[in-house]
Amino acid sequence: MNALTQRKTVTHRLGDEWLMAYAAGALSEGQSLLVASHLSYLDDTADRLAMAEAAGGALVETLRPDIMSPDALARTLALLDAPETKPAPRAAHALPGDPLPPPLRAWLGGKSVDELPWSYLGPGMKKVKLWRGGPNDQRLWMLRAEPGVKIPEHGHSGTELVLVLKGSLEDPHGVFRAGDVEESDGSLSHGLKIGGEEECICLAVTEGPTRFKGWIAKLLQPFIGL
Amino acid sequence: MPHMPMQTAFEIRPARPVRQNWRPHLRKLGLMDRDKASEETPPESPEEMAALIAAIARDADRTAFARLFGYYAPRLKSYLRRMRVDERQAEDLAQEAMLTVWRKAALFDPEKASAGTWIFTIARNRFIDTVRRERRPDFDPLDPMLQPEEARPADDEMAGAEIAVRVRAALTDLPPDQAEVVELSFLEGLPHSAIAERLGIPLGTVKSRLRLAFARLRTALEDLK
């Protein structure tokens, strides 16, 4: 199943404050990519994004105009006929059968999920690290887990966002399927269980290193690198 | 489904203070660099601004471009300065954004956005690309996933302008605590955590204020569907 057939089934939406921050350009690259990917599953995104961006437009219009240099217009006019130097990047479409939503696929340069450099994370789990940066030491990564795998209880210093791309996962708040986002606060330590029916692929943004509870998980900590 | 359940918990709020009371308060926080003159004489109408972009797309109309530039370039520079871009780069980026307006005029869709909203998104993306040096994941407007379910009625041609007018009015009516977080998001580009730190309020409060503000925008636009 691809994102197109699953857009109706999203039951765990991110709060509108994420849409506002995305529209404002206030999110880091990693969070922005996760939010854009989540929004691509929802059928009212175009309208809601237009509303939020209209707030930006209205605010900019009411700012006190700054002083432009005297030749600003003349210089810009002189450039109007110059050819454009770099071509606009092409956005990618969903590929049938591939679980990557279009914003993520475009960001990955058109790669499919099987072309990513997956590496061992733990029993039945693989990871691929995609990006690190932004405020609060954010990390963007993907998880690919076999059916029924339990992810041990863990916590972070800040917000954790997990977007399900394929399969399902369960936490104490419910079951999350493709398009759903699990948002958790750093103060909460939580475990996750992968649904038994098929493998699960997720995109996650976490803040600060992931810390696992339990001595086996702690022993593995240095090798996880997330 | 819209994100409505949140609202009930926050329903009880003090009566909205009159504008004269909250504006100085926001100005003190450095949040309201508003142009008094432009409030008294409202800016050119959104319809007129959209027509200027259409003239650029249709006739490569330089006079139309000069008028758009005169209105938007100084405001974009102001916006970029608020985003902590230095004077020189803000000047360059404002000019580059206007150059993009010229080049992409044919892609402007007055049904989706007003001129001001579209130009804001161009400047915002330029800022992310050039200053923050990050790639902004964006949507392909032609992606079938993002097309509205049903075709819009034909008399809905300038919906973008109508949205802009109503959103502007709704923003003016926001309670000061919500207006503050919206401005810090859009005009300073601050993430939720930085707003919480700046205002000395919990992260959850920043988020709920932004949600409430968005709910008000939605309400203001409800009957447009």
Contacts between the chains, C-beta under 8 A, distances in Angstrom:
chain1	res1	chain2	res2	distance
A	3	B	145	6.8
A	4	B	144	7.4
A	4	B	145	5.9
A	7	B	145	6.7
A	13	B	3	6.8
A	15	B	3	6.3
A	15	B	6	7.7
A	15	B	207	6.3
A	15	B	211	5.4
A	16	B	3	5.4
A	16	B	210	7.0
A	16	B	211	4.9
A	16	B	214	4.1
A	16	B	215	7.2
A	17	B	192	6.6
A	17	B	206	7.5
A	17	B	207	4.3
A	17	B	208	7.8
A	17	B	210	3.8
A	17	B	211	5.2
A	17	B	214	7.4
A	19	B	214	6.9
A	20	B	182	7.3
A	20	B	185	5.9
A	20	B	210	4.9
A	20	B	213	7.3
A	20	B	214	5.6
A	21	B	185	6.0
A	21	B	191	6.6
A	21	B	192	6.4
A	21	B	210	7.4
A	23	B	186	7.7
A	24	B	124	7.6
A	24	B	185	4.2
A	24	B	186	4.4
A	24	B	189	6.3
A	25	B	124	4.3
A	25	B	125	7.5
A	25	B	127	6.5
A	25	B	128	5.5
A	25	B	136	7.4
A	25	B	189	5.5
A	26	B	185	5.1
A	26	B	186	7.7
A	26	B	189	4.9
A	26	B	190	5.9
A	26	B	191	5.2
A	26	B	192	7.8
A	27	B	191	6.4
A	28	B	134	7.4
A	28	B	191	7.1
A	29	B	132	8.0
A	29	B	134	4.0
A	29	B	135	6.2
A	29	B	136	7.5
A	31	B	191	7.9
A	32	B	134	7.7
A	32	B	136	6.2
A	32	B	137	6.0
A	33	B	137	4.6
A	36	B	137	4.2
A	36	B	138	7.1
A	36	B	139	7.0
A	37	B	137	7.3
A	39	B	139	7.8
A	40	B	139	6.8
A	40	B	143	7.8
A	40	B	145	6.0
A	40	B	146	7.3
A	43	B	145	8.0
A	43	B	149	6.3
A	45	B	139	7.6
A	45	B	146	6.2
A	46	B	112	7.5
A	46	B	139	7.8
A	46	B	146	4.9
A	46	B	147	7.5
A	46	B	148	6.3
A	47	B	148	6.9
A	47	B	225	7.9
A	48	B	218	7.9
A	49	B	139	7.9
A	50	B	112	5.7
A	50	B	113	5.9
A	50	B	117	7.4
A	50	B	160	7.6
A	50	B	163	6.4
A	51	B	163	6.7
A	51	B	167	6.7
A	51	B	214	7.5
A	51	B	217	5.1
A	51	B	218	6.6
A	51	B	221	6.0
A	52	B	214	6.7
A	52	B	217	7.4
A	53	B	113	6.6
A	53	B	117	5.2
A	53	B	120	6.7
A	53	B	121	5.6
A	54	B	113	7.0
A	54	B	114	6.8
A	54	B	117	4.8
A	54	B	163	5.0
A	54	B	164	5.4
A	54	B	167	4.1
A	54	B	217	7.6
A	55	B	167	5.6
A	55	B	171	6.2
A	55	B	182	6.3
A	55	B	186	6.1
A	55	B	213	8.0
A	55	B	217	6.4
A	56	B	117	6.9
A	56	B	120	4.5
A	56	B	121	7.3
A	56	B	124	6.7
A	56	B	186	4.6
A	57	B	113	7.2
A	57	B	114	6.0
A	57	B	116	3.9
A	57	B	117	3.2
A	57	B	118	7.4
A	57	B	119	7.2
A	57	B	120	4.2
A	57	B	121	7.8
A	57	B	164	6.1
A	57	B	167	7.8
A	58	B	116	6.8
A	58	B	117	7.7
A	58	B	164	6.2
A	58	B	167	5.2
A	58	B	168	4.0
A	58	B	171	5.6
A	59	B	171	7.0
A	59	B	182	7.5
A	59	B	183	6.4
A	59	B	186	5.1
A	59	B	187	5.6
A	60	B	75	5.6
A	60	B	76	6.9
A	60	B	78	7.9
A	60	B	79	4.8
A	60	B	116	6.7
A	60	B	119	7.7
A	60	B	120	4.9
A	60	B	123	7.4
A	60	B	186	7.9
A	60	B	187	7.6
A	61	B	43	6.1
A	61	B	75	6.3
A	61	B	116	4.7
A	61	B	168	7.5
A	62	B	34	5.6
A	62	B	35	6.9
A	62	B	38	6.8
A	62	B	39	7.5
A	62	B	168	7.5
A	63	B	33	6.0
A	63	B	34	7.2
A	63	B	35	6.9
A	63	B	75	5.2
A	63	B	78	4.3
A	63	B	79	5.9
A	63	B	82	7.3
A	63	B	187	7.3
A	64	B	33	4.9
A	64	B	34	6.3
A	64	B	35	4.0
A	64	B	38	7.9
A	64	B	78	6.1
A	65	B	35	6.4
A	65	B	38	7.9
A	65	B	74	3.4
A	65	B	75	5.3
A	65	B	77	7.8
A	65	B	78	6.1
A	66	B	74	5.1
A	66	B	75	7.6
A	66	B	77	4.0
A	66	B	78	4.1
A	66	B	81	6.2
A	66	B	90	7.3
A	67	B	74	6.9
A	67	B	77	8.0
A	68	B	73	5.5
A	68	B	74	5.3
A	68	B	77	6.2
A	68	B	91	6.6
A	68	B	94	7.0
A	69	B	91	5.9
A	72	B	69	7.9
A	72	B	73	6.4
A	72	B	91	6.8
A	72	B	94	7.8
A	72	B	95	5.9
A	73	B	66	6.1
A	73	B	69	5.4
A	73	B	70	7.3
A	73	B	73	7.5
A	75	B	95	6.7
A	76	B	69	6.4
A	76	B	73	7.7
A	76	B	95	4.9
A	76	B	98	5.7
A	76	B	99	5.9
A	77	B	62	6.6
A	77	B	65	7.4
A	77	B	66	7.2
A	79	B	99	5.7
A	80	B	60	8.0
A	80	B	62	7.1
A	80	B	65	7.2
A	80	B	99	7.2
A	80	B	102	5.5
A	84	B	103	6.0
A	90	B	140	8.0
A	91	B	138	6.3
A	91	B	139	6.7
A	91	B	140	3.3
A	91	B	143	7.1
A	92	B	140	7.5
A	93	B	140	6.8
A	93	B	143	6.2
A	94	B	143	7.8
A	94	B	145	6.8
A	102	B	139	7.3
A	102	B	140	6.5
A	102	B	143	5.9
A	102	B	145	7.1
A	103	B	137	3.9
A	103	B	138	7.0
A	103	B	139	6.8
A	104	B	137	7.3
A	106	B	137	6.5
A	106	B	138	7.8
A	106	B	140	7.9
A	107	B	135	6.4
A	107	B	137	5.1
A	134	B	191	7.9
A	135	B	191	5.8
A	135	B	193	6.2
A	135	B	194	6.7
A	136	B	193	6.4
A	158	B	193	7.3
